[in-house]
């Protein structure tokens, strides 16, 4: 599943179908992004900015789960 050459990698959808994720995955809680995820390469962010953005995203998802729904902010 993990290979260096991006052309030989599985897609996200293929990876999510892997049996190792069957016990922890709940497709009802998954969302699809309307736009590609911004990353440090395209945004010019450094490690600190990426960590902060990831932390913020995780907190938003946890809070949305507590509220009984998920929002698609992208």
C-alpha positions as CSV (number, residue, x, y, z in Angstrom):
1,X,0.0,0.0,0.0
2,X,2.8,2.4,0.8
3,X,5.1,2.9,-2.2
4,X,7.5,5.7,-3.0
5,X,6.2,6.2,-6.6
6,X,2.9,8.1,-6.4
7,X,1.8,6.7,-9.8
8,X,1.9,3.2,-8.2
9,X,0.0,4.1,-5.0
10,X,-3.5,3.0,-4.3
11,X,-6.2,5.7,-4.2
12,X,-7.8,6.9,-1.0
13,X,-11.0,5.0,-1.8
14,X,-9.0,1.8,-2.4
15,X,-7.0,2.2,0.9
16,X,-10.3,2.8,2.8
17,X,-11.6,-0.6,1.6
18,X,-8.6,-2.4,3.1
19,X,-9.6,-5.1,5.6
20,X,-7.3,-3.7,8.3
21,X,-9.7,-0.7,8.5
22,X,-12.9,-2.6,8.6
23,X,-13.1,-2.6,12.4
24,X,-12.4,1.1,12.9
25,X,-14.1,2.6,9.8
26,X,-17.6,4.0,9.8
27,X,-18.5,5.2,6.3
28,X,-21.5,7.1,7.7
29,X,-19.2,9.5,9.4
30,X,-17.0,10.1,6.3
31,X,-17.2,13.2,4.2
32,X,-15.8,14.0,0.7
33,X,-14.0,17.2,0.1
34,X,-15.2,19.4,-2.7
35,X,-11.7,20.7,-3.2
36,X,-8.3,19.2,-2.8
37,X,-6.7,19.3,0.6
38,X,-4.2,22.2,0.9
39,X,-0.8,21.0,1.9
40,X,2.5,22.6,2.9
41,X,3.8,22.3,-0.7
42,X,1.0,24.3,-2.3
43,X,0.5,26.7,0.6
44,X,4.1,27.3,1.5
45,X,3.3,26.5,5.2
46,X,6.0,25.2,7.5
47,X,5.8,22.5,10.1
48,X,4.2,24.7,12.7
49,X,1.5,25.9,10.4
50,X,0.7,22.3,9.2
51,X,0.5,21.1,12.8
52,X,-1.8,23.9,13.8
53,X,-4.0,23.4,10.8
54,X,-4.2,19.6,11.4
55,X,-5.0,20.2,15.1
56,X,-7.7,22.7,14.2
57,X,-9.3,20.3,11.7
58,X,-9.3,17.4,14.2
59,X,-10.9,19.7,16.9
60,X,-13.6,20.7,14.4
61,X,-14.4,17.1,13.5
62,X,-14.6,16.1,17.1
63,X,-16.8,19.0,18.0
64,X,-19.1,18.3,15.0
65,X,-19.3,14.7,16.1
66,X,-20.4,15.8,19.6
67,X,-23.0,18.0,18.1
68,X,-24.4,15.0,16.2
69,X,-23.5,16.0,12.8
70,X,-20.6,16.9,10.5
71,X,-20.2,19.9,8.4
72,X,-18.5,20.0,5.0
73,X,-16.5,23.2,5.2
74,X,-14.5,22.6,2.0
